[in-house]
């Protein structure tokens, strides 16, 4: 139960003293962890450290206003806050610093992120939602500065949705939308565009969000005068202050060493956000950073002597200590005794964390030493083996790398030594990899039965009299079905609401389902995706619409660093099954070409990338994804909305499988592989190739991530013995990824009688206009001639040179 030190109304002076003393103990514990943590990095036990020293007292105040059900989207200096909530212990702090891969010992990321990145578990070990209303919640941190801000917007908006949209099962997620989303950020990071974009969007949306800006006047070594106009972020944000007749923010300022005023300020902020659903910005001034930015440098290099003296005098822990003595809460002797006790506790916790981290490595080392001793007795390289073993045993603090590297090098020197002992070593290495590799590689995608790859295909079915309709009608009616069936679904983006998206794929749905579920947004792609991430983390099923694929570039950092890594960096204990809807392919012009998938594919591993060739296939993907627990990007064909398709009679029920290709034309001479709008060009070229007796097999990839999980492409190549990949991305883009999957994952090289080829767009972005498109991207004639030339190389007599 949280206790607010309110001497006037709620507490006796003795209770007040107890509460304040307890807070001081947490602050001192956190500070000692920071100090000792830095030493552990400098001794080499940890790789890098970035700590929360200097921010302890305001974080105590924030913790007092933070209720169960609330969410934090924070900053890598919030260790005191997590300790105050009881969500971070001394041993867990050091386990994170040492990168312990045991999730029970290092619950923040199981060693997948450096220390200072905090999370709580929203999911149980089976991937099921826990009751988030009964626990403190921290969304998993990321390092990129201000990257936590877009997600914060969505975490706050979820409360607004839960409060105002009827019919949602909110049992595990919200109590009438009363939850506040708490964001923290360093003052220098407010220079990032993501900060300003989020600030503006939250002011427009009016969501329950409290942003704390920890202001110590520096960003690494760069002073605020180089960071912020007027050197004061709250000063330049004055225009966002709400008034009696205009929505906006409540902006509060407080000194970061003033314990009593901090507590009062945070209580005020929480009440405004929680009750009124108004965003609040708290500018926490006059903070310090006693050890500098991180373990990679010293702040004495860039701070003046006067500044360093000021920081010593205004250190928040020291100020709190002096205030406690002056107020009669504790004597110097009592506080000194507390500080000494805590120093011992932190040292003991550090030692326990290190011993626990080292124990399995020592065990592996001993197992290997026994195997090496046995192998040496049967090997001509005994001297080398014994030397390698002794070198390993001499290491006081071995790593997993040290142990496994030694084992593999010894094996390399005993290739021709056929013996049971050599086989035992090889088997031990294989077993070690099998057990250890998943500690660093698991949970990039869902490993539950709700994985999208487990959702079975349901084909679209048709009546005899099924009409041909514009593709947009199919996607619209399918969304209508979705919003009616799933009250937790909502869609939002530029031009999404009032006009029903730029291609009328949502026509009339805002009128039917309301402005909160089918919503227009500003032109702000990063926070559109951020809204989706945050709401998906709180149990909603958002669909974030990015108007064109090209505009995804504005949000790619958030997708790559946050959404795509979330499940991985929490080892399966948080998820955000966000669907990103966009459209692309074949539009004309440099910034509307919509085909830069090579870059996207290599940045978003962790989400599915789906490229349906028509609107029926696209609708089927949405139906599949809403049965799954994973995020995805769906790229609809921009020129497919007005093309005619037969209207299925099972709208909302058919499902396009994830990771499964479709053979749209069978053939025997060559396998043509493509996706999206380009596939229609390939189909037409295949028809024309039949006129010259070339029988091409055409395969629609459909899903780029994951790619052809049934290896149907190699089955086709084993029959045709030739392959051409056609792609409208630049050379070396998505085509290189596709060919790598075909040749190196599916091992199709063994069936090829001709060189595998790619046909791509030119190196430049597409030029504008019909002619620009023709001379920039593959055309029907390009495909025809590329295939013909392959066949010419095979049989010049049957296929004379074309030109």
QUITAPE-V722914 format. One record per residue. N is the residue number from 1. RES is the residue in one small letter. D_LAST is the distance of its C-alpha to the last C-alpha in Angstrom with 1 decimal. Layout:
{{N | RES | D_LAST} {N | RES | D_LAST}}
This chain:
{{1 | x | 82.1} {2 | x | 81.2} {3 | x | 84.2} {4 | x | 84.2} {5 | x | 86.9} {6 | x | 88.8} {7 | x | 92.3} {8 | x | 93.6} {9 | x | 92.8} {10 | x | 91.7} {11 | x | 93.0} {12 | x | 96.1} {13 | x | 96.0} {14 | x | 96.0} {15 | x | 93.0} {16 | x | 91.3} {17 | x | 92.0} {18 | x | 90.6} {19 | x | 87.4} {20 | x | 86.9} {21 | x | 87.8} {22 | x | 85.3} {23 | x | 82.6} {24 | x | 83.6} {25 | x | 83.2} {26 | x | 79.7} {27 | x | 78.9} {28 | x | 80.4} {29 | x | 78.6} {30 | x | 75.3} {31 | x | 76.1} {32 | x | 77.2} {33 | x | 74.0} {34 | x | 72.0} {35 | x | 74.1} {36 | x | 74.0} {37 | x | 70.3} {38 | x | 69.5} {39 | x | 71.5} {40 | x | 69.6} {41 | x | 66.3} {42 | x | 67.7} {43 | x | 69.0} {44 | x | 65.6} {45 | x | 66.4} {46 | x | 64.1} {47 | x | 60.8} {48 | x | 61.3} {49 | x | 63.8} {50 | x | 64.0} {51 | x | 67.3} {52 | x | 69.4} {53 | x | 72.3} {54 | x | 73.7} {55 | x | 72.6} {56 | x | 75.2} {57 | x | 77.7} {58 | x | 75.5} {59 | x | 73.7} {60 | x | 77.1} {61 | x | 77.6} {62 | x | 74.2} {63 | x | 74.9} {64 | x | 78.2} {65 | x | 76.4} {66 | x | 73.6} {67 | x | 74.3} {68 | x | 73.1} {69 | x | 70.0} {70 | x | 68.9} {71 | x | 65.6} {72 | x | 64.9} {73 | x | 61.6} {74 | x | 62.4} {75 | x | 62.3} {76 | x | 62.6} {77 | x | 66.2} {78 | x | 67.8} {79 | x | 69.5} {80 | x | 73.0} {81 | x | 72.1} {82 | x | 70.8} {83 | x | 74.0} {84 | x | 76.1} {85 | x | 74.6} {86 | x | 75.2} {87 | x | 71.5} {88 | x | 71.3} {89 | x | 73.8} {90 | x | 74.4} {91 | x | 73.0} {92 | x | 69.9} {93 | x | 69.4} {94 | x | 69.4} {95 | x | 67.4} {96 | x | 64.6} {97 | x | 65.0} {98 | x | 64.7} {99 | x | 61.7} {100 | x | 63.5} {101 | x | 61.1} {102 | x | 63.9} {103 | x | 63.7} {104 | x | 67.4} {105 | x | 68.2} {106 | x | 65.5} {107 | x | 65.0} {108 | x | 63.0} {109 | x | 59.7} {110 | x | 60.6} {111 | x | 59.7} {112 | x | 56.2} {113 | x | 57.1} {114 | x | 59.4} {115 | x | 62.9} {116 | x | 63.7} {117 | x | 61.2} {118 | x | 63.3} {119 | x | 62.9} {120 | x | 64.9} {121 | x | 63.9} {122 | x | 63.0} {123 | x | 62.0} {124 | x | 64.0} {125 | x | 62.7} {126 | x | 61.1} {127 | x | 59.1} {128 | x | 61.6} {129 | x | 62.8} {130 | x | 66.3} {131 | x | 68.7} {132 | x | 67.6} {133 | x | 70.6} {134 | x | 72.9} {135 | x | 71.4} {136 | x | 70.4} {137 | x | 66.6} {138 | x | 64.4} {139 | x | 60.6} {140 | x | 58.9} {141 | x | 58.5} {142 | x | 55.4} {143 | x | 55.5} {144 | x | 53.2} {145 | x | 55.6} {146 | x | 56.2} {147 | x | 53.8} {148 | x | 56.8} {149 | x | 57.3} {150 | x | 54.6} {151 | x | 55.8} {152 | x | 59.4} {153 | x | 58.6} {154 | x | 57.6} {155 | x | 60.6} {156 | x | 62.8} {157 | x | 61.1} {158 | x | 61.6} {159 | x | 65.4} {160 | x | 64.9} {161 | x | 62.9} {162 | x | 65.5} {163 | x | 68.3} {164 | x | 66.8} {165 | x | 64.6} {166 | x | 66.5} {167 | x | 65.8} {168 | x | 64.2} {169 | x | 65.7} {170 | x | 66.6} {171 | x | 69.2} {172 | x | 67.5} {173 | x | 66.0} {174 | x | 68.3} {175 | x | 71.8} {176 | x | 71.4} {177 | x | 69.0} {178 | x | 71.7} {179 | x | 69.5} {180 | x | 68.7} {181 | x | 65.5} {182 | x | 66.5} {183 | x | 64.1} {184 | x | 64.8} {185 | x | 63.0} {186 | x | 63.9} {187 | x | 64.5} {188 | x | 61.7} {189 | x | 59.2} {190 | x | 60.1} {191 | x | 57.9} {192 | x | 54.8} {193 | x | 53.0} {194 | x | 53.4} {195 | x | 57.2} {196 | x | 57.2} {197 | x | 54.7} {198 | x | 57.0} {199 | x | 60.1} {200 | x | 58.9} {201 | x | 57.6} {202 | x | 60.9} {203 | x | 62.9} {204 | x | 61.0} {205 | x | 61.2} {206 | x | 64.8} {207 | x | 64.7} {208 | x | 67.3} {209 | x | 66.0} {210 | x | 68.0} {211 | x | 66.2} {212 | x | 68.1} {213 | x | 67.1} {214 | x | 68.6} {215 | x | 69.2} {216 | x | 70.1} {217 | x | 68.7} {218 | x | 66.0} {219 | x | 62.4} {220 | x | 62.3} {221 | x | 63.6} {222 | x | 62.8} {223 | x | 65.7} {224 | x | 65.6} {225 | x | 65.8} {226 | x | 62.2} {227 | x | 61.3} {228 | x | 62.9} {229 | x | 64.1} {230 | x | 67.9} {231 | x | 67.7} {232 | x | 68.5} {233 | x | 66.2} {234 | x | 68.8} {235 | x | 69.8} {236 | x | 66.3} {237 | x | 66.0} {238 | x | 69.2} {239 | x | 67.3} {240 | x | 66.5} {241 | x | 70.2} {242 | x | 71.1} {243 | x | 73.8} {244 | x | 76.1} {245 | x | 73.6} {246 | x | 70.2} {247 | x | 68.4} {248 | x | 67.4} {249 | x | 68.5} {250 | x | 71.9} {251 | x | 71.7} {252 | x | 74.3} {253 | x | 75.2} {254 | x | 77.2} {255 | x | 78.0} {256 | x | 76.6} {257 | x | 79.8} {258 | x | 82.1} {259 | x | 82.5} {260 | x | 84.7} {261 | x | 82.7} {262 | x | 79.4} {263 | x | 80.8} {264 | x | 81.9} {265 | x | 78.6} {266 | x | 76.6} {267 | x | 78.9} {268 | x | 78.5} {269 | x | 74.7} {270 | x | 74.6} {271 | x | 76.9} {272 | x | 74.9} {273 | x | 71.5} {274 | x | 72.9} {275 | x | 75.0} {276 | x | 73.3} {277 | x | 69.6} {278 | x | 69.4} {279 | x | 67.4} {280 | x | 69.5} {281 | x | 68.6} {282 | x | 71.1} {283 | x | 70.9} {284 | x | 72.7} {285 | x | 73.8} {286 | x | 75.5} {287 | x | 73.9} {288 | x | 73.5} {289 | x | 71.2} {290 | x | 73.6} {291 | x | 71.1} {292 | x | 68.4} {293 | x | 64.9} {294 | x | 64.1} {295 | x | 64.9} {296 | x | 62.2} {297 | x | 64.5} {298 | x | 68.0} {299 | x | 68.9} {300 | x | 71.5} {301 | x | 68.7} {302 | x | 68.1} {303 | x | 71.3} {304 | x | 74.4} {305 | x | 77.7} {306 | x | 79.0} {307 | x | 76.2} {308 | x | 76.8} {309 | x | 80.5} {310 | x | 79.8} {311 | x | 77.6} {312 | x | 80.4} {313 | x | 82.9} {314 | x | 80.6} {315 | x | 79.2} {316 | x | 79.4} {317 | x | 81.0} {318 | x | 83.6} {319 | x | 84.3} {320 | x | 84.7} {321 | x | 87.0} {322 | x | 89.2} {323 | x | 89.3} {324 | x | 90.5} {325 | x | 93.3} {326 | x | 94.3} {327 | x | 94.3} {328 | x | 96.4} {329 | x | 93.8} {330 | x | 94.0} {331 | x | 95.7} {332 | x | 94.0} {333 | x | 95.4} {334 | x | 93.9} {335 | x | 90.5} {336 | x | 90.6} {337 | x | 91.5} {338 | x | 88.6} {339 | x | 86.2} {340 | x | 87.4} {341 | x | 87.0} {342 | x | 83.5} {343 | x | 82.5} {344 | x | 83.7} {345 | x | 81.9} {346 | x | 78.6} {347 | x | 79.0} {348 | x | 79.8} {349 | x | 76.9} {350 | x | 74.5} {351 | x | 75.9} {352 | x | 75.7} {353 | x | 72.0} {354 | x | 71.2} {355 | x | 73.1} {356 | x | 71.4} {357 | x | 68.0} {358 | x | 68.8} {359 | x | 70.4} {360 | x | 67.4} {361 | x | 65.9} {362 | x | 69.1} {363 | x | 69.2} {364 | x | 65.7} {365 | x | 66.6} {366 | x | 69.7} {367 | x | 67.8} {368 | x | 65.3} {369 | x | 68.2} {370 | x | 69.7} {371 | x | 66.5} {372 | x | 66.0} {373 | x | 69.6} {374 | x | 69.1} {375 | x | 65.8} {376 | x | 67.4} {377 | x | 70.0} {378 | x | 67.4} {379 | x | 64.9} {380 | x | 64.7} {381 | x | 63.5} {382 | x | 66.7} {383 | x | 67.4} {384 | x | 64.0} {385 | x | 64.6} {386 | x | 68.1} {387 | x | 67.1} {388 | x | 64.3} {389 | x | 66.8} {390 | x | 69.5} {391 | x | 67.2} {392 | x | 66.2} {393 | x | 69.9} {394 | x | 70.9} {395 | x | 68.8} {396 | x | 71.2} {397 | x | 68.6} {398 | x | 65.6} {399 | x | 62.5} {400 | x | 60.4} {401 | x | 57.8} {402 | x | 60.4} {403 | x | 61.4} {404 | x | 58.0} {405 | x | 56.6} {406 | x | 59.5} {407 | x | 59.1} {408 | x | 55.4} {409 | x | 56.0} {410 | x | 58.7} {411 | x | 56.5} {412 | x | 53.9} {413 | x | 56.6} {414 | x | 57.6} {415 | x | 54.4} {416 | x | 56.0} {417 | x | 59.4} {418 | x | 59.5} {419 | x | 62.5} {420 | x | 63.7} {421 | x | 64.3} {422 | x | 60.7} {423 | x | 59.5} {424 | x | 62.0} {425 | x | 60.5} {426 | x | 57.0} {427 | x | 58.2} {428 | x | 60.0} {429 | x | 57.0} {430 | x | 54.9} {431 | x | 57.8} {432 | x | 58.2} {433 | x | 54.5} {434 | x | 54.7} {435 | x | 57.8} {436 | x | 56.9} {437 | x | 53.2} {438 | x | 53.8} {439 | x | 56.4} {440 | x | 53.6} {441 | x | 50.7} {442 | x | 52.1} {443 | x | 52.0} {444 | x | 48.7} {445 | x | 48.4} {446 | x | 51.2} {447 | x | 52.8} {448 | x | 54.9} {449 | x | 54.5} {450 | x | 53.2} {451 | x | 50.0} {452 | x | 47.1} {453 | x | 45.6} {454 | x | 48.7} {455 | x | 48.4} {456 | x | 47.3} {457 | x | 44.7} {458 | x | 46.1} {459 | x | 43.6} {460 | x | 43.6} {461 | x | 45.3} {462 | x | 45.3} {463 | x | 47.7} {464 | x | 46.8} {465 | x | 47.1} {466 | x | 45.3} {467 | x | 43.9} {468 | x | 40.6} {469 | x | 41.4} {470 | x | 39.7} {471 | x | 38.9} {472 | x | 41.4} {473 | x | 44.2} {474 | x | 43.6} {475 | x | 43.6} {476 | x | 46.6} {477 | x | 48.6} {478 | x | 47.9} {479 | x | 49.2} {480 | x | 52.2} {481 | x | 52.9} {482 | x | 52.6} {483 | x | 55.0} {484 | x | 57.5} {485 | x | 57.4} {486 | x | 57.4} {487 | x | 59.8} {488 | x | 58.8} {489 | x | 55.2} {490 | x | 54.4} {491 | x | 51.4} {492 | x | 51.2} {493 | x | 48.8} {494 | x | 47.7} {495 | x | 48.1} {496 | x | 48.7} {497 | x | 52.2} {498 | x | 53.2} {499 | x | 49.9} {500 | x | 48.8} {501 | x | 45.7} {502 | x | 43.0} {503 | x | 41.4} {504 | x | 44.8} {505 | x | 44.4} {506 | x | 48.1} {507 | x | 49.3} {508 | x | 53.1} {509 | x | 53.6} {510 | x | 55.5} {511 | x | 58.1} {512 | x | 58.5} {513 | x | 58.6} {514 | x | 59.9} {515 | x | 58.7} {516 | x | 59.3} {517 | x | 56.9} {518 | x | 54.2} {519 | x | 54.4} {520 | x | 52.8} {521 | x | 52.6} {522 | x | 52.1} {523 | x | 48.9} {524 | x | 49.4} {525 | x | 46.9} {526 | x | 48.6} {527 | x | 51.9} {528 | x | 50.3} {529 | x | 49.1} {530 | x | 52.4} {531 | x | 54.3} {532 | x | 52.4} {533 | x | 53.0} {534 | x | 56.7} {535 | x | 57.3} {536 | x | 55.5} {537 | x | 57.7} {538 | x | 60.7} {539 | x | 59.8} {540 | x | 58.0} {541 | x | 54.4} {542 | x | 52.7} {543 | x | 49.2} {544 | x | 48.2} {545 | x | 45.6} {546 | x | 43.2} {547 | x | 41.7} {548 | x | 38.2} {549 | x | 36.6} {550 | x | 36.1} {551 | x | 39.9} {552 | x | 40.4} {553 | x | 40.1} {554 | x | 43.6} {555 | x | 45.0} {556 | x | 42.9} {557 | x | 45.7} {558 | x | 48.2} {559 | x | 45.9} {560 | x | 45.0} {561 | x | 48.4} {562 | x | 50.7} {563 | x | 49.3} {564 | x | 46.9} {565 | x | 49.6} {566 | x | 52.7} {567 | x | 53.0} {568 | x | 52.2} {569 | x | 54.5} {570 | x | 57.4} {571 | x | 56.7} {572 | x | 56.5} {573 | x | 59.6} {574 | x | 58.0} {575 | x | 55.1} {576 | x | 53.4} {577 | x | 51.4} {578 | x | 49.8} {579 | x | 46.8} {580 | x | 44.6} {581 | x | 42.8} {582 | x | 39.9} {583 | x | 36.7} {584 | x | 33.2} {585 | x | 29.4} {586 | x | 27.1} {587 | x | 29.7} {588 | x | 28.5} {589 | x | 29.8} {590 | x | 30.6} {591 | x | 33.9} {592 | x | 33.0} {593 | x | 29.8} {594 | x | 31.8} {595 | x | 29.5} {596 | x | 31.1} {597 | x | 32.0} {598 | x | 31.3} {599 | x | 34.3} {600 | x | 36.4} {601 | x | 35.9} {602 | x | 37.2} {603 | x | 40.2} {604 | x | 41.6} {605 | x | 42.2} {606 | x | 45.3} {607 | x | 44.0} {608 | x | 41.6} {609 | x | 38.3} {610 | x | 37.3} {611 | x | 34.1} {612 | x | 34.6} {613 | x | 31.9} {614 | x | 34.5} {615 | x | 38.1} {616 | x | 39.6} {617 | x | 38.2} {618 | x | 39.4} {619 | x | 42.9} {620 | x | 43.0} {621 | x | 42.5} {622 | x | 45.4} {623 | x | 47.6} {624 | x | 46.8} {625 | x | 47.4} {626 | x | 50.7} {627 | x | 51.9} {628 | x | 51.0} {629 | x | 52.5} {630 | x | 49.3} {631 | x | 47.5} {632 | x | 43.9} {633 | x | 41.2} {634 | x | 39.7} {635 | x | 36.6} {636 | x | 36.3} {637 | x | 33.1} {638 | x | 33.8} {639 | x | 31.9} {640 | x | 33.6} {641 | x | 37.1} {642 | x | 36.5} {643 | x | 34.3} {644 | x | 36.3} {645 | x | 37.5} {646 | x | 40.3} {647 | x | 43.6} {648 | x | 44.9} {649 | x | 48.6} {650 | x | 49.3} {651 | x | 48.5} {652 | x | 49.8} {653 | x | 49.9} {654 | x | 46.4} {655 | x | 45.0} {656 | x | 41.5} {657 | x | 41.8} {658 | x | 41.2} {659 | x | 38.8} {660 | x | 37.5} {661 | x | 33.9} {662 | x | 33.2} {663 | x | 30.7} {664 | x | 29.7} {665 | x | 27.5} {666 | x | 28.0} {667 | x | 25.3} {668 | x | 24.8} {669 | x | 21.3} {670 | x | 20.8} {671 | x | 23.0} {672 | x | 21.9} {673 | x | 24.5} {674 | x | 25.2} {675 | x | 28.1} {676 | x | 29.5} {677 | x | 27.6} {678 | x | 24.2} {679 | x | 25.1} {680 | x | 25.0} {681 | x | 21.4} {682 | x | 20.8} {683 | x | 22.9} {684 | x | 21.0} {685 | x | 17.6} {686 | x | 19.5} {687 | x | 20.6} {688 | x | 17.2} {689 | x | 16.0} {690 | x | 19.0} {691 | x | 17.6} {692 | x | 15.2} {693 | x | 18.2} {694 | x | 17.6} {695 | x | 21.0} {696 | x | 21.1} {697 | x | 24.4} {698 | x | 24.9} {699 | x | 27.6} {700 | x | 29.3} {701 | x | 30.9} {702 | x | 33.6} {703 | x | 35.6} {704 | x | 34.4} {705 | x | 37.9} {706 | x | 38.9} {707 | x | 35.7} {708 | x | 35.5} {709 | x | 39.0} {710 | x | 38.7} {711 | x | 35.6} {712 | x | 33.9} {713 | x | 30.4} {714 | x | 31.1} {715 | x | 32.5} {716 | x | 29.2} {717 | x | 27.3} {718 | x | 29.8} {719 | x | 28.6} {720 | x | 24.8} {721 | x | 24.6} {722 | x | 21.6} {723 | x | 21.7} {724 | x | 19.7} {725 | x | 21.9} {726 | x | 20.9} {727 | x | 23.1} {728 | x | 23.6} {729 | x | 25.7} {730 | x | 24.7} {731 | x | 23.2} {732 | x | 26.1} {733 | x | 27.9} {734 | x | 28.6} {735 | x | 25.6} {736 | x | 27.2} {737 | x | 30.4} {738 | x | 28.9} {739 | x | 27.1} {740 | x | 30.4} {741 | x | 32.3} {742 | x | 30.0} {743 | x | 29.9} {744 | x | 33.3} {745 | x | 35.5} {746 | x | 34.3} {747 | x | 33.3} {748 | x | 30.1} {749 | x | 28.8} {750 | x | 30.8} {751 | x | 28.8} {752 | x | 25.3} {753 | x | 23.2} {754 | x | 20.1} {755 | x | 20.1} {756 | x | 21.2} {757 | x | 18.8} {758 | x | 19.5} {759 | x | 17.7} {760 | x | 20.0} {761 | x | 20.7} {762 | x | 20.3} {763 | x | 23.3} {764 | x | 25.1} {765 | x | 27.0} {766 | x | 25.4} {767 | x | 25.8} {768 | x | 27.9} {769 | x | 26.9} {770 | x | 24.4} {771 | x | 21.7} {772 | x | 22.9} {773 | x | 22.6} {774 | x | 19.0} {775 | x | 18.0} {776 | x | 20.4} {777 | x | 20.1} {778 | x | 17.8} {779 | x | 16.8} {780 | x | 16.3} {781 | x | 12.6} {782 | x | 12.6} {783 | x | 14.5} {784 | x | 12.6} {785 | x | 9.3} {786 | x | 11.7} {787 | x | 13.5} {788 | x | 10.7} {789 | x | 9.6} {790 | x | 13.4} {791 | x | 13.9} {792 | x | 11.3} {793 | x | 13.4} {794 | x | 16.4} {795 | x | 15.7} {796 | x | 12.8} {797 | x | 14.7} {798 | x | 15.1} {799 | x | 11.6} {800 | x | 9.2} {801 | x | 5.9} {802 | x | 3.8} {803 | x | 0.0}}
